[in-house]
Amino acid sequence: AYDVQSVAAALLEKLLLVSESAPNYVRLKTLRERWGVDVECSCGEEYLRSLADQRFTGDMQRAAVTLLKDFRSGLLGRMCLEPPR
């Protein structure tokens, strides 16, 4: 078992990091299009909190599960977890 909220926050932080160095490899606007929540933070946990507050009545666990499920199933589009070298 693992802490879903920590994994979701870590995924978001990884996506933010890759987006900074290679914006074409991670489309952060997909997150806004999917849930209507802008990625205007520097921390995955902050975005997860905003997502939970705006879309899941403050339920961080549900927001984290949904984020991971959508990422795994490809609903967020193709995203790289490592920047190109």
Secondary structure by P-SEA (a helix, b strand, c coil): cccaaaaaaaaaaaaaaaaaaccccccaaaaaaacccccccccaaaaaaaaaaccccccaaaaaaaaaaaaaacccccccccccc
